């Protein structure tokens, strides 16, 4: 019963996201990797992973799990239902003190189980004027253990304008989700070099601001 | 079958005939030209023809569903157009509630007023009430950064996407003696003349276009395309007099005004796209770009057509 409700709710979220944003996917030339992979995206809204989820073809969507902060998604019954049951999120505890499980181990085991992950390496929602915050090191430790995993950069555009932090009514605006070509960690690549390379690859997908006259 | 519905059936069969011919030509072109790999121009043409089928069927279904169907269809057009417009304009956090009320308050009220046939308030609701309301809501958060620009852009988004578009279904509210129950054909007349004019300008331009008419705004618009398109659409409009309350001469004259407004509207909307640095308003209709790309000429001709007909033909 609960599983059925979760399924219906998931479909409703996707439908709602599409109705408000008319979201359009721009695929990379290579297309999507066939094997489990990690989609890493910019993070500016609560709806980010719903949008990535909504544009993925259904056969991939069912095997794709967002990585999200446990403290938020377990805060209430509703949050827990949405986070755990509807989106099947890999919930990680961001606060080191409260941790009982290693977040990297959780992600690795999800990949080993055949799931793809949606990861937001900025770690938290970007509320600044900067296009992209510095990356946290989680993604590095993940591929340090599974270097054969494809990393797909995903730029989510405009969703921060649809529902800025603290607002409850969404503004219907057209959003795009741009997928880049898959990347991998190079053998022996240094952490800072790797994180910077990933960040540059993601930024390269960001469209020029509208009205820039380009 | 009433006279109105039999005219509608004749019209729909005629449009289907045109589309069947277009589809056949598109198919032949694809066979002929696409032998060594796909041809982008032909692919776009065929995508456009397929989208035309969908649009004609959608409008046909709305006509069958009657007044409510037509209102819902154009309310959706307004919604999608407003979404495309506001996506391209400069807004700030402080405009959040103004934008929310444009979508969820102003738009539904405008279409409700049409449904209730409240012409007096319908005609001033956006240019008076909404235009004063938007800056009031935006100013409450105290953000003055480029304030005039933000206010003007939201107002114009409403003007184009909601106010102008709603004048197409507003044709249903006109009370024309001897034309009772047939108003839906006025919408058909307007839409057919505008869209044919667009298509014919494109065709004439492709065949004979030499002299660019406004190279800064739209590289594909030519003097030859403009003259040929306007002339042929005007003639076809005159030939469609039997679905209107007009004489053939009047129908031709109105078609001329409609096509002229449509052309100029297209130029204005191109200028906005140029300013914003985009090629299309959106991607809603395959081959056509966004909804506004298809609607731009209707937007400018609808209010003028509505008011001319209302002034000289309608009792209300």
Interface residues (C-beta under 8 A of the other chain):
Chain A: X22 X24 X158 X161 X164 X167 X169 X171 X172 X173 X174 X208 X210 X211 X212 X213 X214
Chain B: X79 X80 X82 X83 X84 X86 X87 X88 X90 X91 X93 X96 X97 X99 X100 X103 X104 X275 X276 X277 X278 X282 X283 X284
